[in-house]
Amino acid sequence: MSGEPFSQRVQNLHDSWNERRQMKGIASAHDFESQFRLLNTLHEWAAEAVDEVQRVYGEAVHISLGPAPTRDPYGPSFSAFLGDAFTLAFALTERRRMGGSRWFISVSVGSSGNGGGVVAAGPERRNGQWTRARLEDLLLSVLGAYERSLSDSDVSTGGKQLHTRGA
């Protein structure tokens, strides 16, 4: 049972479908301009999500968002940083094919420390549509990894990482 009033749930449903319809035109086009607009929209959503994480966690976690993407010659991008060990990076990437180029947004999650590295997190499916919820889920997964890293530290050994247990 949700503690949220029905009227709020109806409004949320309406808003999410409106957002999805608005994004469909941008997300389905794979020219540079459309995907660049989409990347900027993702940055706006990420800014709101980062503010919400800061509101909930306060000083307990350091989360920040890099500047909005610019028309960088190496490819527009932006990143969210959680603590000093986790990064969620969004980049506009070009795929050259016969007959032209197609642009899409790629996502990677980076972590430092034992077993760290960079892992591609998207696009997960061909022509997957970006929504605010999808972006928030990616940020929540990084936040979950951060929380697990805190739980895996053994205070009795001075904060050294424990050996990873089974998945």
C-alpha positions in Angstrom: 0.0 0.0 0.0 1.3 3.4 -1.0 1.1 6.2 1.5 0.7 8.6 -1.4 -2.8 10.0 -2.1 -4.6 8.7 -5.2 -4.7 12.1 -6.7 -0.9 12.4 -6.5 -0.5 8.9 -8.1 -2.9 10.0 -11.0 -0.8 13.2 -11.4 2.4 11.2 -11.5 1.1 8.8 -14.1 -0.1 11.7 -16.2 3.2 13.5 -15.9 5.3 10.4 -16.7 3.3 9.7 -19.9 3.5 13.3 -21.0 7.2 13.3 -20.5 7.6 10.0 -22.4 5.6 11.5 -25.3 7.7 14.6 -25.4 10.9 12.7 -25.3 10.0 10.2 -27.9 10.6 12.6 -30.8 14.0 13.5 -29.5 15.1 10.1 -28.4 14.0 8.3 -31.7 16.0 10.7 -33.9 19.7 9.9 -34.1 21.1 13.1 -35.6 23.6 15.1 -33.5 21.2 17.9 -32.6 18.4 15.7 -31.3 20.8 13.6 -29.3 22.6 16.6 -27.9 19.2 18.0 -26.7 18.5 14.7 -25.1 21.9 14.7 -23.4 21.1 18.2 -22.0 17.7 17.0 -20.8 19.4 14.0 -19.0 21.8 16.5 -17.4 18.8 18.5 -16.1 17.2 15.4 -14.7 20.5 14.3 -13.2 20.7 17.7 -11.4 17.3 17.2 -9.9 18.2 13.7 -8.8 21.5 14.8 -7.3 19.7 17.5 -5.3 17.3 14.9 -4.0 20.1 12.5 -3.0 21.8 15.5 -1.1 18.5 16.3 0.6 18.1 12.7 1.8 21.8 12.0 2.7 22.9 15.4 3.8 26.6 15.5 4.8 26.8 11.7 5.0 27.6 11.4 1.3 29.3 13.7 -1.2 27.6 13.7 -4.6 28.2 16.2 -7.3 27.3 16.7 -10.9 29.7 18.0 -13.6 28.8 20.9 -15.8 26.2 20.6 -18.6 27.5 19.1 -21.8 29.0 21.4 -24.4 29.8 20.9 -28.0 33.2 19.4 -27.1 35.2 18.2 -30.1 35.8 14.9 -28.3 32.1 14.3 -27.8 29.7 16.1 -25.4 29.4 14.4 -22.0 28.7 14.9 -18.3 29.3 12.9 -15.2 27.9 12.5 -11.7 30.4 11.7 -8.9 29.5 9.8 -5.7 32.1 10.0 -3.0 35.6 9.6 -4.4 35.1 6.2 -5.8 32.0 6.1 -8.1 31.3 7.9 -11.4 28.2 7.7 -13.7 29.2 9.1 -17.1 26.9 10.0 -20.0 28.4 10.7 -23.4 27.2 11.4 -26.9 28.8 8.9 -29.2 28.9 8.6 -32.9 28.5 5.4 -34.8 29.6 5.6 -38.4 27.8 3.3 -40.8 27.5 3.1 -44.5 25.2 6.0 -45.5 26.1 8.2 -42.6 26.5 8.6 -38.9 24.1 7.9 -36.1 24.5 9.4 -32.7 23.4 7.9 -29.4 24.0 8.3 -25.7 26.3 5.8 -24.0 26.5 5.4 -20.2 29.3 4.0 -18.1 29.7 3.3 -14.4 33.2 3.7 -13.0 34.5 2.6 -9.6 37.9 2.7 -8.0 39.4 0.4 -5.5 39.8 -3.4 -5.5 37.9 -4.8 -8.4 37.1 -1.4 -9.8 37.0 -0.3 -13.4 34.6 1.1 -16.0 31.5 -0.9 -17.1 29.2 0.1 -19.9 25.7 0.6 -18.6 23.9 1.5 -21.8 22.4 1.7 -24.2 20.9 -1.5 -23.0 18.6 -2.1 -25.9 18.3 -1.0 -29.4 16.6 2.4 -29.5 15.9 2.2 -25.8 13.9 5.3 -24.8 15.3 7.5 -22.1 13.0 8.5 -19.3 13.6 10.2 -16.0 12.9 6.9 -14.2 15.6 5.2 -16.3 18.2 7.9 -15.4 17.1 7.7 -11.7 17.5 3.9 -11.7 21.1 4.2 -13.0 21.9 6.7 -10.2 20.2 4.5 -7.6 22.3 1.6 -8.8 25.5 3.6 -8.2 24.2 4.8 -4.9 23.5 1.1 -4.0 27.1 0.2 -4.9 28.3 3.0 -2.7 26.2 1.7 0.2 27.5 -1.9 -0.4 31.0 -0.5 -0.3 30.4 0.9 3.1 28.8 -2.3 4.4 31.8 -4.4 3.0 34.3 -2.3 5.0 35.2 -4.0 8.3 35.6 -1.5 11.0 37.7 -3.8 13.1 40.4 -4.0 10.4 40.7 -0.2 10.1 38.2 0.2 7.2 40.1 -2.2 4.9 37.9 -3.9 2.3 36.7 -7.4 3.0 37.1 -10.0 0.3 34.0 -10.0 -1.9 31.5 -12.6 -1.3 29.4 -14.5 -3.9 27.2 -12.4 -6.2 
